Amino acid sequence: MVDDWTQPAQDMHAEVAAYFSSLEEVASGEAAESALPLLLLSVGQLCAAGARLGALVDVVPAERFEPDAGPDADLERVREALHALLGGLDDYCDLEDPVITGEVTRGSLSDDLVAVAADLAHGQEHYLAGRPTEAMWWWQFSYLSSWGERAAAALRVLHTLLAHVRLDASDEQVMEAELAALHAVT
């Protein structure tokens, strides 16, 4: 059993900060042409960090209650900016639970990216308040219960989008898709 989660929390804090930075950069819209590769790289790195969390022994805080981390992060501005940037590429088909039901449902890349950020931000508040064990517990718990699945879905969609852009579209098709995405009704 690990008693000191300081170093793993510091490492995860760096991963979270890098993810937040990438989201902000993409949401700013200043480098729209590199949005897909940047998001693919950022989400991929975060998935690797999450896999390390999943592989760790269970993090158990000393206290059996969660200290108040403060108000939840307001990420609506980022979600709206990502949704606008992605346009018609934001929505995708997803599986509710690929193991149990296989039911097809709707997914949203911008919703997924921001849901992941919200879970990470909650743990980040604990880390910044000097509670590394609580931060690690939250990051591990939320990875297994929510953000890991959303990040994996986002990674698959980002990979698929980038593959289509780079492998199977003529310049005319790309231009038409970009125009359609820009003019998509939201």
TAZINOR-V685886 format. One record per residue. N is the residue number from 1. OMEGA is omega in whole degrees, 0 to 359 (none if undefined). Layout:
n->N omega->OMEGA
n->N omega->OMEGA
This chain:
n->1 omega->179
n->2 omega->179
n->3 omega->183
n->4 omega->182
n->5 omega->185
n->6 omega->182
n->7 omega->177
n->8 omega->178
n->9 omega->178
n->10 omega->178
n->11 omega->180
n->12 omega->177
n->13 omega->179
n->14 omega->178
n->15 omega->180
n->16 omega->179
n->17 omega->179
n->18 omega->178
n->19 omega->179
n->20 omega->180
n->21 omega->179
n->22 omega->179
n->23 omega->180
n->24 omega->180
n->25 omega->180
n->26 omega->182
n->27 omega->179
n->28 omega->179
n->29 omega->184
n->30 omega->180
n->31 omega->185
n->32 omega->182
n->33 omega->179
n->34 omega->183
n->35 omega->183
n->36 omega->179
n->37 omega->180
n->38 omega->178
n->39 omega->178
n->40 omega->180
n->41 omega->182
n->42 omega->180
n->43 omega->177
n->44 omega->178
n->45 omega->179
n->46 omega->177
n->47 omega->177
n->48 omega->178
n->49 omega->178
n->50 omega->178
n->51 omega->176
n->52 omega->177
n->53 omega->180
n->54 omega->181
n->55 omega->180
n->56 omega->169
n->57 omega->180
n->58 omega->175
n->59 omega->181
n->60 omega->179
n->61 omega->180
n->62 omega->179
n->63 omega->180
n->64 omega->175
n->65 omega->181
n->66 omega->175
n->67 omega->180
n->68 omega->180
n->69 omega->182
n->70 omega->182
n->71 omega->177
n->72 omega->179
n->73 omega->176
n->74 omega->185
n->75 omega->183
n->76 omega->179
n->77 omega->180
n->78 omega->180
n->79 omega->180
n->80 omega->179
n->81 omega->178
n->82 omega->179
n->83 omega->179
n->84 omega->180
n->85 omega->182
n->86 omega->177
n->87 omega->182
n->88 omega->179
n->89 omega->186
n->90 omega->184
n->91 omega->178
n->92 omega->175
n->93 omega->182
n->94 omega->174
n->95 omega->179
n->96 omega->176
n->97 omega->186
n->98 omega->181
n->99 omega->187
n->100 omega->187
n->101 omega->185
n->102 omega->181
n->103 omega->179
n->104 omega->180
n->105 omega->180
n->106 omega->174
n->107 omega->178
n->108 omega->181
n->109 omega->180
n->110 omega->178
n->111 omega->180
n->112 omega->183
n->113 omega->180
n->114 omega->176
n->115 omega->176
n->116 omega->181
n->117 omega->180
n->118 omega->178
n->119 omega->180
n->120 omega->181
n->121 omega->179
n->122 omega->176
n->123 omega->180
n->124 omega->178
n->125 omega->177
n->126 omega->180
n->127 omega->182
n->128 omega->177
n->129 omega->177
n->130 omega->179
n->131 omega->185
n->132 omega->180
n->133 omega->178
n->134 omega->178
n->135 omega->180
n->136 omega->178
n->137 omega->183
n->138 omega->180
n->139 omega->180
n->140 omega->180
n->141 omega->184
n->142 omega->174
n->143 omega->183
n->144 omega->185
n->145 omega->183
n->146 omega->191
n->147 omega->178
n->148 omega->179
n->149 omega->180
n->150 omega->178
n->151 omega->179
n->152 omega->177
n->153 omega->179
n->154 omega->179
n->155 omega->180
n->156 omega->180
n->157 omega->179
n->158 omega->178
n->159 omega->181
n->160 omega->179
n->161 omega->181
n->162 omega->178
n->163 omega->178
n->164 omega->181
n->165 omega->187
n->166 omega->188
n->167 omega->191
n->168 omega->181
n->169 omega->174
n->170 omega->180
n->171 omega->180
n->172 omega->178
n->173 omega->179
n->174 omega->180
n->175 omega->179
n->176 omega->179
n->177 omega->179
n->178 omega->178
n->179 omega->179
n->180 omega->179
n->181 omega->180
n->182 omega->184
n->183 omega->181
n->184 omega->176
n->185 omega->181
n->186 omega->none
